[in-house]
Amino acid sequence: MSNLILLHGALGHSDIFKPYLHTLSQHFTIHTPLFSGHGDQSLPADGISIEKYTQELSDYCKENNLTDVSIFGHSMGGYVALCYAMKTPENINSIITLGTKFDWTEEQALKESKMLNPDVILEKVPQYAQLLESQHGTKWKLLLPAIADLMIGLGKNPPLENNWNSIHTPVQIMVGDKDNMVTTEESIRVHRNLPNAKLAVLPDTKHPMEKVRPSLLLSLIKDYWNLS
């Protein structure tokens, strides 16, 4: 059985994939690693970056001897998957990204990162603060500024930006039509610049993984990977 790695997004958790495990495990050996700082993984003292997360994925594949890999990445997880494909194409069969933001500029990154203030979230979106604490423990307040720094780093130097045509791995770019973080336009642009890509726009679908309808997503996954 070939391997499928499910990668969560920034501030996400591998728990978001629970509704999909039963079906997907009939076709793949499933891996759900957590990026550092998320869940029970400690936050590195020297901070986090897309490069560091790409290295973590690379290390995970080496430690588990994974060379026959497909990846599904939600949001930032999709970005990391593509960075890994750029560096280690021989290990990857194909990638599906969902809700992955590709247009990173310094201005955009600053705007996004300003939303990651723990005190503001506690005051204005207490339910979200509770969710973050339940998934990541009390360190969620440290994880937010670390993710903000990661975004600012991405804005200054987006590693994928001028390298799309070097990624020959088959990719399906997917985006929800009601995603307020990722535009359909940026998804189409990347789809056109990747040599071996398909595109799917999910109707009536917002950014958070828990807002995606599992039946819809599973049907698209099965279609792309020819799963019966």
Long-range contacts (C-beta under 8 A, 24 or more apart in sequence): 1-27, 1-28, 1-29, 2-28, 2-29, 2-68, 2-69, 2-70, 2-93, 3-28, 3-29, 3-31, 3-66, 3-68, 3-69, 3-70, 4-28, 4-29, 4-30, 4-31, 4-69, 4-70, 4-71, 4-72, 5-31, 5-32, 5-33, 5-57, 5-60, 5-61, 5-66, 5-69, 5-70, 5-71, 5-72, 5-81, 6-30, 6-31, 6-32, 6-71, 6-72, 6-73, 6-77, 7-33, 7-35, 7-57, 7-71, 7-72, 7-73, 7-74, 7-77, 7-78, 7-80, 7-81, 8-32, 8-34, 8-35, 8-38, 8-74, 8-75, 8-77, 8-209, 9-73, 9-74, 9-75, 9-76, 9-77, 9-78, 9-99, 9-209, 10-75, 10-76, 10-147, 10-150, 10-151, 11-38, 11-132, 11-136, 11-140, 11-143, 11-144, 11-147, 12-38, 12-74, 12-75, 12-76, 12-77, 12-209, 13-38, 13-39, 13-135, 13-136, 14-39, 15-135, 16-74, 16-209, 16-210, 17-209, 19-214, 20-214, 20-217, 20-218, 20-221, 23-218, 24-218, 24-221, 27-225, 27-227, 28-70, 31-60, 31-64, 31-66, 33-57, 33-60, 35-80, 37-136, 37-139, 37-142, 37-143, 37-146, 37-147, 38-135, 38-136, 38-143, 39-135, 39-136, 40-137, 42-139, 43-139, 43-142, 43-143, 43-146, 47-146, 47-149, 47-150, 48-146, 48-147, 48-149, 48-150, 49-149, 49-150, 49-153, 50-76, 50-79, 50-80, 50-83, 50-150, 50-153, 50-154, 50-159, 51-83, 51-159, 53-80, 54-80, 54-83, 54-84, 54-87, 57-81, 57-84, 58-84, 58-87, 58-88, 61-88, 61-91, 66-91, 67-91, 68-93, 69-93, 70-94, 70-95, 70-96, 70-225, 71-95, 71-96, 72-96, 72-97, 72-98, 72-221, 73-97, 73-98, 73-100, 74-98, 74-99, 74-100, 74-209, 75-99, 75-100, 75-101, 75-181, 75-182, 75-207, 75-209, 76-100, 76-101, 79-154, 79-160, 82-160, 82-167, 82-171, 83-159, 83-160, 85-167, 85-169, 85-171, 86-159, 86-160, 86-163, 86-166, 86-167, 89-167, 89-168, 89-169, 92-169, 93-169, 93-170, 94-169, 94-170, 94-171, 94-172, 94-224, 94-225, 95-169, 95-170, 95-171, 95-172, 96-171, 96-172, 96-174, 96-221, 96-224, 96-225, 97-171, 97-172, 97-173, 97-174, 98-174, 98-175, 98-176, 98-202, 98-209, 98-212, 98-217, 99-174, 99-175, 99-176, 99-179, 99-181, 99-182, 99-207, 99-209, 100-173, 100-175, 100-182, 100-187, 101-181, 101-182, 101-186, 102-160, 102-182, 102-186, 102-187, 102-189, 102-190, 103-183, 103-186, 104-151, 104-154, 104-155, 104-158, 104-161, 105-155, 106-152, 106-155, 106-156, 107-155, 108-155, 109-151, 109-152, 109-153, 109-154, 109-155, 109-156, 110-152, 110-155, 112-148, 112-151, 112-181, 113-147, 113-148, 113-149, 113-151, 113-152, 114-148, 116-144, 116-145, 116-147, 116-148, 116-151, 117-144, 118-144, 118-145, 164-190, 164-193, 164-194, 165-193, 165-194, 165-195, 167-194, 167-195, 168-195, 168-196, 169-196, 170-196, 170-197, 170-198, 171-196, 171-197, 171-198, 172-197, 172-198, 172-199, 172-200, 172-220, 172-224, 173-197, 173-198, 173-199, 173-200, 174-199, 174-200, 174-201, 174-202, 174-220, 175-200, 175-201, 175-202, 176-201, 176-202, 176-204, 176-205, 176-206, 176-207, 176-211, 176-212, 177-201, 177-202, 177-203, 177-204, 177-205, 178-204, 178-205, 178-206, 179-205, 179-206, 179-207, 180-206, 180-207, 181-207, 182-207, 198-224, 200-224
